[in-house]
């Protein structure tokens, strides 16, 4: 389209400074004439004007332009909040209607851009707008029509795009939304204690103070309900009963008429950790490996160690004065009756029953194990004799029957071997150097040799390490609520000394001790679930060689899916699937159940789900744009779209405007002098004659 523009232009014949000087001189002359009241002063003024007009050289300029069409940008919001309920369908219909109307406007080009989901930073509407405008010449931009719910989280304080920005919002004003807000939640808690979670329920768009039922569920247990006033902080007490993650799901009751219940619930994961562990180490007769246990337990800063060593049996009599027999008396009653259950682990290192502990105290230790305690025994030759602990009431919780005959002790060099079950048990799985030889077979296994083990017959538990002939070397067992670990050799200390190449003594004993104290990562029969970056991984661990059963996964919305567990080595099998819904995911293998928490993928996005133009106000005010509602009808209510001149209002009652920029390319230019020299000379002579006659009259 071509358009001709006309205007008056000046092409001065003299420099501007000289023109200014002549004008000042002319004004001075006219001023003196007026002061003297001379005749013909106005004719002189007219003559000066004609001279000035001739020197300015006015021209009539006609410019022909080939106009380029303006560009209207339609910006469609596709964030998560814009997809709630009927919003997505209504906004898509609005886009089609807007594009159809813009397509009927002549000399207007329509371009469309989308605002995609912005991860965990909220809706990045302004960033999407800038990316789209980078491909549009600003001189051709007629305006922007954004179809959005108004929830934008990156609008600057002083935005500017050089054209009107209008927003079309789904629904009507006055929407309500209820949200659950977690003010503070601890990341970990001490096992056996309680922690507090601070939350608040906000009724956006409605009066505060209304009681709201709050449902709290911990690790899938039966829920409990508390009443919380809307708009006020509320504290929830959560007991930490075990180590590892505790998943707490909190949900507020649905409010009638609210936009969505997506933000009515929250999931908090609290990692249960143990306080400083109290360990009781009782050593029998002194031997070379006693220091190994003490160094191991003292090296852990989370362990409070109480260590007693029996230096001499009670039947030994060498006339040593009583006040020199020990630094302190052995507090048998205090340790094994009064404060027994205060210990997390009891370790007997080459301890034999020679009357130190009466049968009642040994029964107390057995009851302590059945009630959830941990017992670890490292035994030597004393285990095969008449003073063996296997022949006391404590033998009821031991996983083997000891061979107390002459052949119970075997003194021969051998290398410890990890059994097939041990290769799946977390205590011995993956130990460096286990069961390995060189590729040619001419190099012995890397673990150093031991020189003594004790024969015993397993009756329960899992044999994770064995000696030649399949004799049990390390047995792990669950007894009631507690656990027992038995090492049938007193030569593990050779590894600590690096004898014959050594071995993973510290790591193995650490695992044994922590397994005994029920550390979650060392559970041999367990089911765990984790969610990372929207991906759920369910891991089943078992020492049983049977194929793992299918895993049933329940999503937060109640839908279920089954997956076949794939072997992952070391007694593990895994199932993986997408986990996009926020909330608590449940996985079960039919025997055990695990829970994992999926947080909202975009917390700022769901903080307020109402359609609201308030976040867009800086952009609307800076560009002269307005926000209009699409209504709740099936067909969206699109306002009239007009073209407006630059500098005019961009919106009015029932309409929105797009600027007419008049941007184009000059194709023709003509200039006609309005006061040519001959005409100026004639007019000047005529005025001079009239002025002369007037003054001479």
Secondary structure, DSSP 8 states (H G I E B T S, - for coil): -EEEEEEEEE--SS-HHHHHHHHHHHHHHHHHHHHHT-TTHHHHHHHHHHHHHHHHTEEEEEEEEEE--EEEEEEEE-SGGGGSTTHHHHHHHHHHHHHHHHHTSTTEEEEEEEE---TTS---HHHHHHHHHTTS-GGGEEEEEEES-S--S---TT---SSEEEEEESB-S--BEEEEEEEE--SEEETTSEEEEEEEEEEETS-S--EEEEEEEETT---EEEEEETTSEEEEEEE--SSEEEEEEEEE---TTBS-SGGGEEEEEEEEE--SEEEEEEE-S--TTHHHHHHHHHT-TTEEEEEEE--S-TT------GGGS-SS---HHIIIIISGGG-SEEEEES---SSSS-HHHHHHHHHHHHTT-EEEEE--GGGGSTT-GGGSGGGGG-SEEE--SGGGEE---B--EE-TTTTTSTTTTT-TTTT---TTS-S--SS--B--EE-EEE-SSEEEEE-GGG-EEEEEEEETTEEEEEE--S-THHHHTTGGG---HHHHHHHHHHHHTT-GGG-SSEEEEEEETTEEEEEEE-S--S----EEEE-TTS-EEEE--EEEETTEEEEEEE--S-EEEEEE-SS-EEEEEE--TTHHHHS--S--SGGGHHHHHHHT--EEE-BSSSS----EEEEEETTS-SEETTEEEEEE---EEEEEEEEEESS-HHHHHHHHHHHHHHHHHHHH-
